[in-house]
Amino acid sequence: MLVSRNKATNSLLRSERKSLFRFLTLYVAMVIFLITLLSLFYYQSQEKLMLSDKRAMMTKYAYIQTKRLKVLHHFFDERTEYPRDPRFKSAIYDLEHMKIFSLLEDENVHFDEEEIYITNHHIHLVKMLDEYYLGTKYLIIEVKDSGTWRGEIWKNIIGHGFLAFILFILFGLYLAKLFVKPMRDSIVLLDRFIKDTTHELNTPLSAILANIEMMDTDVMVEKNKTKLARINIAAKTVSLLYKDLTYLTLEQETENHNEEIELKELIYNRTEYFSVLAQSKHIECNLDLEKANITMDRRKLTRVIDNLISNAIKYNKRNGTVGIKLREGMLVIWDTGIGMNEEKIPFMFDRYMRFNNSEGGFGIGLSIVKKILDEYHISIEVESKEGEGTRMVLRW
């Protein structure tokens, strides 16, 4: 059976995005390093190939110039002009690297490097002579480096490098898709399970709550009243979970019916609803409410308040305190509960994320809260410390 994915399932969880971001960052860094390394090898090989081609030509020039130096050496008394050639420049140095005569445009001669090298837009060939014509041991041949070969190399590097980068990135995205597929499949499977089981909860849950309301506690003995209170707490806990599941699978895509809501009255009603759960843990509710209005869908606002209050009670300590402060444009809900590590706060709104296995639930309540708040552009700030409690501030 095909399962349609809703918007919440399609979007990556924060933890998934973080893992995916780390993988892609490492992958892209490795791709850039690999392409840079290959480009460097390609550049060096092309440079050596160019110098190899130039070597043959410049060796020929060196042979010609050596013959001219030999003639000048033997007829120095009659000829004193240094031989020149329009195709190249030359210079002669003695055994101690002292310059005898030079026509070079670039006087930066390297005797300790390779026989042929590039320097400042020129190419030099250093040739050692077997005979010391005019005291010459080193003959330097210089030709201009046009740089056209370098432009062709960069053109190939950029063109082929960009193409290779795109192909690697496409392959990386495919790997990333495979990387998150098991997590995606698990979430879809859990979604299908939740959707299938939600329908089965409504009838028995409604019957339990209705019968609890109809029972006459005045004729009950104290022992039975205690048992009924426990049943009531359990039923309301399941009811909250059922409402979250219903919203998640059926109601979140329905059209909003926004209205101006008086928050003070709504919060009083919701705290009264959870009073049985709070009393079971001997939790004191500290209310500091002023008149404040907000324009929202009442159903969605109720989901937000119910989840925040129930969490403040659920993760509180026995004999603890839950506080609610309401001002115009701000709602604060705090508790003196178990709290959480600050490093876990960014992930607390992820769907199916739970940090305390001792309490029940699917880990969907806070993800619903965040989704609704984002929809209405309401910010939420979370402060929490382990063993001290949690404070949530909503601003609109």
N, C-alpha and C positions, 0 to 999 in steps of 0.2 A: 504494500500500500504506500502511495506517495505521501510524503508529509510536506505541507507548505510551510515555509519558514517565515515567521513574522519579522518585523523590523528589529526587534530586540535580539533575535537570533542571528540575523544577518550581520549586525554590527559586532566587531571584535571586542572582547572584554579588555579591560585595561591591562591585565596580566598577559593576555595573549598579544596585545599590541607591543608591550614591552619586550617580550621574548622575540617577536617578529622583528622589531626594530633592532635589537642586538644582533640577530642573525644577518639581517640585510646590511647593517653597518659593517660587520666583519667581512661579509661577502664582497661588498662594494670596495672596501679597502684592499682586499686581496686581489680583486680584478684590476684596480688601478695600479697596484704594485706590479702585477704580472705584465700588464700592457706597457707600463713605464720601462720595466726591465727589458722586454722584447724590443721596444722602440730604441733603447740605448744600444742593444746588440746590433740592431739593424743599422742605426746611424754609424756606429763604428765600422761595421763591415762595408758599408757603402763608401765611407771615407777612405778606408784602406784600398778599396777597389779603384777609386778615383786617383789616389796617390800612385797606385801601381801603373795606371795608364799614363800619368804624368811622368813617372820615373823613366819610362822608355824614351819619351821625347826629350826630357832634360838631360838624360845620359848622353844622348846624341849631341845636344848643345855643349855639354861638358867636353866631349871628345873634340868638337870643332874648336872650342876655346883653348883647349890644351895644345892643339896643333899651332894655333896662332901665338900662344905664349912661347912655344918652342922656337918659332921663327923670330919673334921679338928678342928672345934670349940670345940667339946666335948673331943677330944683326942689331944689337942694342946701340952700337956706336953710330949706326946710320939711321935707325928708327927709334924714336923715344915715345911715340904716341901709343897709349894702351888700346888694344883692339876692342872695338865695340860692335854690337849687333842689335838691330831693331827688334828682334824677337825675344830678347832676354837681357837682363842685367847680370853683371858678374863682379866678383871681388876675389882678391888673393890674400892669403894669410900665411905666415911662416909657421915653423914647428911649434913655437911658443904661443900660438894664437894671436900674434901681433899682426895688425893690419898693415899690408904693404901698399895696396891700392884698392879702392872700392868705388863702384858705381851704383851700389844697392840703394833702393828707396827705403828699405827697412834694414837698419844696421844691427838689428837684434839677431845675431848669429849664434846658434846653439851647436857647440862642438861635441857635447856629451850626450846628445839625443840620437834619434835614428838618422839615417842618411838623408831622408827626405821628410819634411814636416811643413805644417802650415803656421804662419805667424803674421798677424795683422794684415789680412787681405793679400798676403803674398805666399808663395810656395818656394821654399829653399831646398836646394840639393847640395849636400856637402860631399865633395869628392876629394879623396886623398890621392895626391900625385906620387908616382914612383920616382920621378926625377925632379930635382929642385930647380925648375926653370925660374929665373929671377929670384931665387930664394923661396919659391912658393912650395908649401907643403899641402895647403888646403885651397881648393878652388870652390867658390860658392856661386851657384847658378840660381838666379831669381826670376820668377815669372809671376804675373799678376794672377790672383785668385778671383775669378769673376763672381763666384758664389752661386752660380746657377745650379750647380749640383746640390748645394745645400737647400735651395728652395724646392727642388724636386723631392729631396728626401723628406723635408717637413710636410710637403703636400701629401706624400704617400703615408707618412706616419699619422697625420691628422685624419686623413680620409679612411684609411684602413683601421686605425685605432678607434675612431668613432664607431665604425661599423662593428668592430669586434666588441666594443663596450656595450652597444645596444643588444647584440646577440647574447652576451654574457648576462646582461640584466634581465632579458626575457627568460633565459634559462634559470636565473636566480629566483625570479618571481614564480616560475613553475615549481622550483624546489621549495619555496616558501609556502606555496599552496599545499604541497604534499606535507610540509612540516606541521601546518595547523589543521590538516584534514582530520586526524584522529580526535582532536579536541572539538572540532565542529560537529563531527558525527556523534560524539558523546552528548553534546548539547541538544542536537536534534532528537536523539533517542529519548533524552530526559524530557524534552518538550512534549513529545508524543505521549509519554507515560503520564505526565501531568494532565494533559488535555483529556486523555481517556479516563483517568480516575476522578477528575473534577466533577464530571456529570453524575458519578455514583455517590457523591457526598451530600448533595443537596437535600434529597428526601429524608434520609435518617437524621441529618443534622437539624433540619427544620422541625422534625417531630420531637427531638430531644429538647430543644430550646422552648418549643411551645408547651410541652408538658411540664417543664420546670416552672414556667411562668404561671401555670394554672394550679400548681400544688398549693395547698393551704398549710403554711408552715406553723400556724397557730396551734394546730392539733398535734403537731409532731413533738416527739421527745427530743431532747437536746442532741442525743447521739445521731438520730436520723437527720436533724438539721445540718449537722457537720458533714454527713455523707452527701446530702443534697448540695451543700455549698461546694464540695469538691467536684461533684458532677457538673455544676454550673461553671466552675473555673475551667474544667477540661473542655466543656462544650464551647465556651467563648473563645478559648485558645484555638480550637479546631475551626471555629467560625471565622476568626481572623485569617487563618491560613487559607480557608476556602475562598474568602473574598479576594485575597491576593491572587490565588490561582485563577479565579474567574476573571479578574481584571486582566491578568497576564495573557490568558488564552482566548478570551471572548470580547472584553469590553474596551481594551486600550485603543482600538482602531475606530470605535464609534464616535459619532459627531459630538463635540462639546456643547454643553448648554450652560454657558457662562452667566453668572448672576452676581450681584453684590451681596456678599455674605458677611454677617456680623460675627467675627471670630470669637468674641468672648463667650457668647451663648453656646456656640458649637464646641468649644473646648470644655466648658462645664459639662455638657452632655457626654462627651467622649471620656472624660475622667470618671464620671459617674458609671459609665459602662464598664470601665476597667477597675472599678473600686474593689470588686470581689477578688480579683487577681492580686491587687496591691495588698489587701488585708491578709491574704493567705501568707504573705511573706513579711507581714508587719511593717510595710513600707509607708512612710508618711508622705503625703502629697502637699507640696508647698506651692500655692497658687498666688501669683501677683499679676492680675489681669486688669488692663485698662481697655477702654473701648477702641476697637480697631476694625476696619473693614478691608476686604480684598475682593477682587472680581475674579472668580474662578468657577469651574465646574464643581458643584458641591460634592459629587461622587468622588472626584479625584482629590479634592482637598481633604475629604474624610479619610481616604487611603493614606495620605501623607501623615496626618495627625495620628491616626490609629497606629501606624507602624512605628513612629517615633516614640509615642507613649508606651506602647507594648514592649519595645526594646529596652526603654529606660527601666521598666519594671522587671522584665525577663532577666536582664543581665545585671541586676542590682544585687546587693547583699541583703541578707535578712536584717530587719530593723534599720534599713537604709532610708534615703530620702530621694524623691523625685520632685524637681522644681520646674515650674512653667512660668515664664515671664512674657507678658504680651504688651507691646507698645505699638503705636501706629508705625507701620512699615517694618516691624521687627518681631520675631517670635523666637524665644530662647527656651530650649528644653534641656535640662541637665539632670545628672544623677550621681549618686555616690557609689556606683557599682564597681565592677571588676576592671573596667577600662580596657585599653589595648595599647600595644606597642606603637609608637609614632610611625615606624616604618610601614605598618600595615594600613594606616589611614587612607592612603591613595587608592587602595584596593577594596575598601569596605563597601563601595557601591557597585562592585562587579557582580554580575548575576551568578548565582549558585556559590558565591564566596562565603564561607563560614569560618570563623576564627575560634569558636568554642563549640566543641562537639557534645558538651554536656547538656546543651539546650536543643530542643527540637526545631524543626523547620527545614525549608529547602534552600535558604539563603537568597530569597528573591525579594524580600520586603524592601530593603534599602535600595535595590536596583530600581524598583518601581518608584520609590520616593524621588530618586535622582532624575529619572526620566520625566516625571511629572513637573518637577521644579524647573528643569531645563526647558520644558515646553512653555512654561509661563515666565521664563527669564527671572526666576527667583534664585538668588545665590544661597549657598549653604556653606558655613564654615564649621569645621570640626576640630575640637581640642580634646585630647584624651591622653591619660596616663595610666599605666598599669597599676591597679590597686587603689586608684584615687577616683576614678569615674570619668564620665564623658560629658561634654558640653557641645550642643549643636545650636547654631545661630542661623536663622532664616531671615533674609532681607529682601524686600521688594519695593 
